[in-house]
Amino acid sequence: MAVRQYTIWERFLAPIARLFIDEEELHQYAKSVDWERESQRFARGDVITPEYYSSQNFHGIEGGYLNSAAAVSYDAITQYVTPPNENWVRQAVIDAIQVIQPRRIIDLGCGTGSTTLMLKETFPEAEVVGLDLSPYMLVRASHKAENMGLDISWRHGNAEQTGFPENSFDLVTATLLFHETPPAISQIILHESFRLLVPGGQALILDGNQKNLRNLEWLNDLFEEPYIRDYGGGSVDAWMGAAKFGAVHTEDVWWVHQLTSGVKPISSEDGKIQTQVLNNSPIFRGDTVDDNGSDGVTVPSPAYTQA
């Protein structure tokens, strides 16, 4: 039987981080929750947990995210493994949103809801959905939302096939999800994101910096991440293009991370493709371009106009 190799985090960094984590508070919180009962509030019988998710350990937790221990410890650990500051990194998603007053937002692989909460705070009038494969993570997310007084719909589901109708969201986000799925699955999720978006809607993918993961091998050994090498060898830009997104652009976020944005194009009767977004964006100019890149007439988008 193969001997499990401990990661850099487990051998060197976790003992230091534990000095700053209130483990007694986490223990008391874990004891205060009837996890099996509460997880059943979210668990859906029609959701099939894929083998790539259920058979792996993530971050050194046996059984991955399908247990209460992952839900309790995730936030405490993530704040120390998302340099330089977890909130600053997640804020990059909020800052990159080009949709004006989105009416419906879905956060795929939402985990304990940290980014989902920020989306609801930014767009309080929007309907915000957080979707995750782990009912235990959704329990933790719901507690955080209740403490903040935020009304968010938490849904147990698979980002590959969400079950929502097509053209039903103005904004789709996924934060720190793709490095925890095989590349083929990430591409399926992007196709599903495209299907979910209204024409002119935007998808934002925040994750590890693929270029640096390729060039700095030791980054792959920081944590127990079974798919991170395959993720680092790929290109979210290319995956988005294959899913038919337009205006695809990736930028570095604090060197360690990257943020990729794409827009679901709108085609007018003459075949021109609209990529209208805020005019102050260096990436999108609110122009209509045809296949040759020449200017055309802007087609109004439900995602980029106020309701």
Secondary structure, DSSP 8 states (H G I E B T S, - for coil): -------HIIIIIHHHHGGGS-HHHHHHHHHHS-HHHHHTTT--TT----HHHHT--BTTBTTTTSSHHHHHHHHHHHTTSSSS-HHHHHHHHHHT---SS-SEEEEET-TT-HHHHHHHHH-TTSEEEEEES-HHHHHHHHHHHHHHT---EEEE-BTTB----TT-EEEEEEES-GGGS-HHHHHHHHHHHHHHEEEEEEEEEEEE-HHHHHH-GGGGGSS--TTHHHHHTS-HHHHHHHTT-EEEEEEEETTTEEEEEEE--EE-TT--EE----TT-SS--S-EE-TT--B------TTSS--
